[in-house]
Amino acid sequence: MRATVGDQLLVHGRIVGQHDRVAQIIEVLGADDGPPFRVRFEDGHEAILSPGPDAVVRHGASRRE
């Protein structure tokens, strides 16, 4: 999984009733544009994530808004 600053990370809910979460990638910490990523969620919470198979990168998402 590769990403650049400004891309979005969509993390799918893994249990019934859990909603998908969208986070903006604000820093790429891994080698070759890979994880881990520092992200900011819509509520302002920041975290460092190494996404699993339940996540998808939306490339260039911030440039389309």
N, CA, C and O atoms as a printed pandas DataFrame, in Angstrom:
     atom_number atom_name residue_name chain_id  residue_number  x_coord  y_coord  z_coord
0              1         N          MET        A               1    0.849   -1.162    0.000
1              2        CA          MET        A               1    0.000    0.000    0.000
2              3         C          MET        A               1    0.899    1.231    0.000
3              4         O          MET        A               1    1.784    1.370    0.844
4              5         N          ARG        A               2    0.659    2.114   -0.952
5              6        CA          ARG        A               2    1.442    3.337   -1.069
6              7         C          ARG        A               2    0.521    4.539   -0.980
7              8         O          ARG        A               2   -0.636    4.477   -1.395
8              9         N          ALA        A               3    1.036    5.630   -0.438
9             10        CA          ALA        A               3    0.242    6.849   -0.300
10            11         C          ALA        A               3    1.168    8.053   -0.250
11            12         O          ALA        A               3    2.371    7.926   -0.022
12            13         N          THR        A               4    0.584    9.217   -0.466
13            14        CA          THR        A               4    1.311   10.473   -0.327
14            15         C          THR        A               4    0.490   11.394    0.565
15            16         O          THR        A               4   -0.700   11.167    0.788
16            17         N          VAL        A               5    1.141   12.430    1.069
17            18        CA          VAL        A               5    0.455   13.396    1.909
18            19         C          VAL        A               5   -0.709   13.992    1.119
19            20         O          VAL        A               5   -0.550   14.376   -0.040
20            21         N          GLY        A               6   -1.870   14.065    1.750
21            22        CA          GLY        A               6   -3.062   14.590    1.093
22            23         C          GLY        A               6   -4.019   13.512    0.638
23            24         O          GLY        A               6   -5.195   13.794    0.410
24            25         N          ASP        A               7   -3.546   12.277    0.499
25            26        CA          ASP        A               7   -4.448   11.166    0.171
26            27         C          ASP        A               7   -5.346   10.875    1.370
27            28         O          ASP        A               7   -5.069   11.313    2.487
28            29         N          GLN        A               8   -6.402   10.148    1.133
29            30        CA          GLN        A               8   -7.298    9.741    2.207
30            31         C          GLN        A               8   -7.173    8.251    2.440
31            32         O          GLN        A               8   -6.928    7.476    1.515
32            33         N          LEU        A               9   -7.345    7.863    3.694
33            34        CA          LEU        A               9   -7.338    6.464    4.071
34            35         C          LEU        A               9   -8.756    6.118    4.513
35            36         O          LEU        A               9   -9.266    6.690    5.477
36            37         N          LEU        A              10   -9.390    5.185    3.814
37            38        CA          LEU        A              10  -10.736    4.733    4.151
38            39         C          LEU        A              10  -10.594    3.406    4.882
39            40         O          LEU        A              10  -10.117    2.420    4.320
40            41         N          VAL        A              11  -11.018    3.395    6.148
41            42        CA          VAL        A              11  -10.936    2.193    6.976
42            43         C          VAL        A              11  -12.352    1.658    7.141
43            44         O          VAL        A              11  -13.197    2.299    7.766
44            45         N          HIS        A              12  -12.604    0.483    6.580
45            46        CA          HIS        A              12  -13.936   -0.113    6.634
46            47         C          HIS        A              12  -14.222   -0.647    8.025
47            48         O          HIS        A              12  -13.333   -1.178    8.691
48            49         N          GLY        A              13  -15.487   -0.503    8.467
49            50        CA          GLY        A              13  -15.907   -1.080    9.734
50            51         C          GLY        A              13  -15.817   -2.595    9.656
51            52         O          GLY        A              13  -16.154   -3.188    8.630
52            53         N          ARG        A              14  -15.361   -3.227   10.737
53            54        CA          ARG        A              14  -15.139   -4.671   10.706
54            55         C          ARG        A              14  -16.236   -5.474   11.387
55            56         O          ARG        A              14  -16.235   -6.703   11.315
56            57         N          ILE        A              15  -17.168   -4.804   12.043
57            58        CA          ILE        A              15  -18.269   -5.518   12.678
58            59         C          ILE        A              15  -19.586   -4.858   12.272
59            60         O          ILE        A              15  -19.598   -3.700   11.854
60            61         N          VAL        A              16  -20.665   -5.572   12.390
61            62        CA          VAL        A              16  -21.976   -5.048   12.027
62            63         C          VAL        A              16  -22.277   -3.811   12.865
63            64         O          VAL        A              16  -22.131   -3.832   14.087
64            65         N          GLY        A              17  -22.694   -2.742   12.209
65            66        CA          GLY        A              17  -23.036   -1.505   12.894
66            67         C          GLY        A              17  -21.880   -0.535   13.022
67            68         O          GLY        A              17  -22.096    0.621   13.385
68            69         N          GLN        A              18  -20.671   -0.961   12.740
69            70        CA          GLN        A              18  -19.520   -0.068   12.807
70            71         C          GLN        A              18  -19.360    0.621   11.455
71            72         O          GLN        A              18  -19.282   -0.040   10.420
72            73         N          HIS        A              19  -19.312    1.938   11.469
73            74        CA          HIS        A              19  -19.228    2.706   10.229
74            75         C          HIS        A              19  -17.794    2.778    9.716
75            76         O          HIS        A              19  -16.834    2.610   10.469
76            77         N          ASP        A              20  -17.675    3.033    8.415
77            78        CA          ASP        A              20  -16.366    3.283    7.827
78            79         C          ASP        A              20  -15.839    4.607    8.376
79            80         O          ASP        A              20  -16.609    5.506    8.712
80            81         N          ARG        A              21  -14.515    4.709    8.461
81            82        CA          ARG        A              21  -13.886    5.954    8.917
82            83         C          ARG        A              21  -12.951    6.445    7.826
83            84         O          ARG        A              21  -12.274    5.660    7.163
84            85         N          VAL        A              22  -12.930    7.761    7.654
85            86        CA          VAL        A              22  -12.062    8.383    6.655
86            87         C          VAL        A              22  -11.056    9.254    7.385
87            88         O          VAL        A              22  -11.415   10.021    8.278
88            89         N          ALA        A              23   -9.800    9.132    7.001
89            90        CA          ALA        A              23   -8.733    9.935    7.600
90            91         C          ALA        A              23   -7.875   10.536    6.495
91            92         O          ALA        A              23   -7.663    9.922    5.450
92            93         N          GLN        A              24   -7.397   11.722    6.739
93            94        CA          GLN        A              24   -6.479   12.391    5.806
94            95         C          GLN        A              24   -5.059   12.004    6.182
95            96         O          GLN        A              24   -4.695   12.059    7.356
96            97         N          ILE        A              25   -4.261   11.618    5.216
97            98        CA          ILE        A              25   -2.866   11.281    5.477
98            99         C          ILE        A              25   -2.080   12.583    5.549
99           100         O          ILE        A              25   -2.029   13.349    4.586
100          101         N          ILE        A              26   -1.463   12.822    6.718
101          102        CA          ILE        A              26   -0.731   14.068    6.913
102          103         C          ILE        A              26    0.788   13.857    6.934
103          104         O          ILE        A              26    1.554   14.817    6.854
104          105         N          GLU        A              27    1.215   12.593    7.042
105          106        CA          GLU        A              27    2.642   12.292    6.988
106          107         C          GLU        A              27    2.834   10.817    6.650
107          108         O          GLU        A              27    2.139    9.952    7.182
108          109         N          VAL        A              28    3.777   10.545    5.769
109          110        CA          VAL        A              28    4.126    9.165    5.417
110          111         C          VAL        A              28    5.426    8.840    6.139
111          112         O          VAL        A              28    6.450    9.479    5.895
112          113         N          LEU        A              29    5.389    7.845    7.029
113          114        CA          LEU        A              29    6.531    7.530    7.875
114          115         C          LEU        A              29    7.349    6.342    7.376
115          116         O          LEU        A              29    8.478    6.143    7.824
116          117         N          GLY        A              30    6.801    5.555    6.461
117          118        CA          GLY        A              30    7.489    4.367    5.980
118          119         C          GLY        A              30    8.346    4.630    4.753
119          120         O          GLY        A              30    8.287    5.697    4.142
120          121         N          ALA        A              31    9.132    3.639    4.417
121          122        CA          ALA        A              31    9.984    3.719    3.226
122          123         C          ALA        A              31    9.147    3.521    1.963
123          124         O          ALA        A              31    8.127    2.832    1.993
124          125         N          ASP        A              32    9.573    4.117    0.868
125          126        CA          ASP        A              32    8.924    3.956   -0.441
126          127         C          ASP        A              32    7.435    4.276   -0.407
127          128         O          ASP        A              32    6.634    3.560   -1.007
128          129         N          ASP        A              33    7.055    5.352    0.296
129          130        CA          ASP        A              33    5.655    5.814    0.377
130          131         C          ASP        A              33    4.736    4.793    1.035
131          132         O          ASP        A              33    3.530    4.805    0.786
132          133         N          GLY        A              34    5.272    3.922    1.859
133          134        CA          GLY        A              34    4.470    2.889    2.514
134          135         C          GLY        A              34    4.175    3.213    3.966
135          136         O          GLY        A              34    4.630    4.229    4.492
136          137         N          PRO        A              35    3.409    2.341    4.612
137          138        CA          PRO        A              35    3.050    2.545    6.017
138          139         C          PRO        A              35    4.264    2.445    6.926
139          140         O          PRO        A              35    5.285    1.871    6.549
140          141         N          PRO        A              36    4.152    2.999    8.111
141          142        CA          PRO        A              36    2.965    3.581    8.741
142          143         C          PRO        A              36    2.713    5.007    8.254
143          144         O          PRO        A              36    3.593    5.672    7.707
144          145         N          PHE        A              37    1.465    5.450    8.480
145          146        CA          PHE        A              37    1.032    6.792    8.102
146          147         C          PHE        A              37    0.549    7.532    9.342
147          148         O          PHE        A              37   -0.083    6.941   10.217
148          149         N          ARG        A              38    0.848    8.827    9.413
149          150        CA          ARG        A              38    0.216    9.682   10.422
150          151         C          ARG        A              38   -1.040   10.232    9.762
151          152         O          ARG        A              38   -0.969   10.814    8.680
152          153         N          VAL        A              39   -2.181   10.051   10.401
153          154        CA          VAL        A              39   -3.459   10.438    9.807
154          155         C          VAL        A              39   -4.248   11.330   10.763
155          156         O          VAL        A              39   -4.035   11.314   11.975
156          157         N          ARG        A              40   -5.162   12.108   10.187
157          158        CA          ARG        A              40   -6.083   12.939   10.968
158          159         C          ARG        A              40   -7.497   12.563   10.563
159          160         O          ARG        A              40   -7.874   12.674    9.396
160          161         N          PHE        A              41   -8.279   12.114   11.542
161          162        CA          PHE        A              41   -9.665   11.747   11.295
162          163         C          PHE        A              41  -10.540   12.995   11.261
163          164         O          PHE        A              41  -10.107   14.075   11.664
164          165         N          GLU        A              42  -11.765   12.845   10.784
165          166        CA          GLU        A              42  -12.679   13.963   10.612
166          167         C          GLU        A              42  -12.978   14.695   11.915
167          168         O          GLU        A              42  -13.298   15.883   11.898
168          169         N          ASP        A              43  -12.876   13.994   13.050
169          170        CA          ASP        A              43  -13.143   14.628   14.346
170          171         C          ASP        A              43  -11.909   15.338   14.919
171          172         O          ASP        A              43  -11.960   15.865   16.031
172          173         N          GLY        A              44  -10.793   15.355   14.160
173          174        CA          GLY        A              44   -9.575   16.033   14.579
174          175         C          GLY        A              44   -8.568   15.126   15.270
175          176         O          GLY        A              44   -7.430   15.536   15.501
176          177         N          HIS        A              45   -8.961   13.906   15.602
177          178        CA          HIS        A              45   -8.070   12.946   16.255
178          179         C          HIS        A              45   -6.957   12.540   15.297
179          180         O          HIS        A              45   -7.213   12.246   14.129
180          181         N          GLU        A              46   -5.717   12.525   15.791
181          182        CA          GLU        A              46   -4.583   12.084   14.982
182          183         C          GLU        A              46   -4.060   10.768   15.515
183          184         O          GLU        A              46   -4.109   10.509   16.717
184          185         N          ALA        A              47   -3.553    9.931   14.604
185          186        CA          ALA        A              47   -3.028    8.621   14.976
186          187         C          ALA        A              47   -1.978    8.195   13.969
187          188         O          ALA        A              47   -1.898    8.735   12.865
188          189         N          ILE        A              48   -1.173    7.219   14.364
189          190        CA          ILE        A              48   -0.239    6.579   13.454
190          191         C          ILE        A              48   -0.801    5.199   13.156
191          192         O          ILE        A              48   -1.031    4.407   14.069
192          193         N          LEU        A              49   -1.024    4.907   11.867
193          194        CA          LEU        A              49   -1.649    3.653   11.458
194          195         C          LEU        A              49   -0.776    2.888   10.477
195          196         O          LEU        A              49   -0.124    3.465    9.607
196          197         N          SER        A              50   -0.786    1.589   10.643
197          198        CA          SER        A              50   -0.271    0.663    9.637
198          199         C          SER        A              50   -1.484   -0.111    9.155
199          200         O          SER        A              50   -1.834   -1.134    9.744
200          201         N          PRO        A              51   -2.135    0.357    8.091
201          202        CA          PRO        A              51   -3.423   -0.199    7.668
202          203         C          PRO        A              51   -3.347   -1.670    7.296
203          204         O          PRO        A              51   -2.345   -2.153    6.769
204          205         N          GLY        A              52   -4.432   -2.362    7.588
205          206        CA          GLY        A              52   -4.559   -3.769    7.240
206          207         C          GLY        A              52   -5.415   -3.941    6.000
207          208         O          GLY        A              52   -5.630   -2.982    5.258
208          209         N          PRO        A              53   -5.905   -5.145    5.765
209          210        CA          PRO        A              53   -6.695   -5.429    4.567
210          211         C          PRO        A              53   -8.073   -4.767    4.574
211          212         O          PRO        A              53   -8.777   -4.797    3.565
212          213         N          ASP        A              54   -8.463   -4.173    5.698
213          214        CA          ASP        A              54   -9.750   -3.498    5.788
214          215         C          ASP        A              54   -9.645   -2.015    5.428
215          216         O          ASP        A              54  -10.583   -1.259    5.679
216          217         N          ALA        A              55   -8.526   -1.588    4.848
217          218        CA          ALA        A              55   -8.315   -0.183    4.517
218          219         C          ALA        A              55   -7.970   -0.013    3.037
219          220         O          ALA        A              55   -7.404   -0.903    2.403
220          221         N          VAL        A              56   -8.332    1.165    2.505
221          222        CA          VAL        A              56   -8.088    1.499    1.106
222          223         C          VAL        A              56   -7.577    2.941    1.048
223          224         O          VAL        A              56   -8.086    3.811    1.754
224          225         N          VAL        A              57   -6.576    3.188    0.209
225          226        CA          VAL        A              57   -6.078    4.548    0.003
226          227         C          VAL        A              57   -6.825    5.159   -1.173
227          228         O          VAL        A              57   -6.927    4.559   -2.242
228          229         N          ARG        A              58   -7.346    6.365   -0.956
229          230        CA          ARG        A              58   -7.965    7.146   -2.030
230          231         C          ARG        A              58   -6.929    8.182   -2.456
231          232         O          ARG        A              58   -6.720    9.182   -1.769
232          233         N          HIS        A              59   -6.288    7.936   -3.588
233          234        CA          HIS        A              59   -5.227    8.817   -4.065
234          235         C          HIS        A              59   -5.798   10.121   -4.588
235          236         O          HIS        A              59   -6.790   10.137   -5.317
236          237         N          GLY        A              60   -5.146   11.225   -4.199
237          238        CA          GLY        A              60   -5.548   12.526   -4.710
238          239         C          GLY        A              60   -6.903   12.983   -4.257
239          240         O          GLY        A              60   -7.484   13.871   -4.881
240          241         N          ALA        A              61   -7.432   12.418   -3.201
241          242        CA          ALA        A              61   -8.791   12.756   -2.748
242          243         C          ALA        A              61   -8.905   14.204   -2.358
243          244         O          ALA        A              61   -9.926   14.830   -2.643
244          245         N          SER        A              62   -7.895   14.768   -1.714
245          246        CA          SER        A              62   -7.991   16.154   -1.257
246          247         C          SER        A              62   -7.928   17.142   -2.420
247          248         O          SER        A              62   -8.425   18.262   -2.304
248          249         N          ARG        A              63   -7.325   16.741   -3.536
249          250        CA          ARG        A              63   -7.231   17.629   -4.689
250          251         C          ARG        A              63   -8.549   17.744   -5.438
251          252         O          ARG        A              63   -8.763   18.701   -6.181
252          253         N          ARG        A              64   -9.444   16.756   -5.244
253          254        CA          ARG        A              64  -10.732   16.784   -5.936
254          255         C          ARG        A              64  -11.770   17.603   -5.194
255          256         O          ARG        A              64  -12.781   17.987   -5.782
256          257         N          GLU        A              65  -11.547   17.881   -3.907
257          258        CA          GLU        A              65  -12.567   18.574   -3.107
258          259         C          GLU        A              65  -12.514   20.048   -3.313
259          260         O          GLU        A              65  -13.302   20.783   -2.717
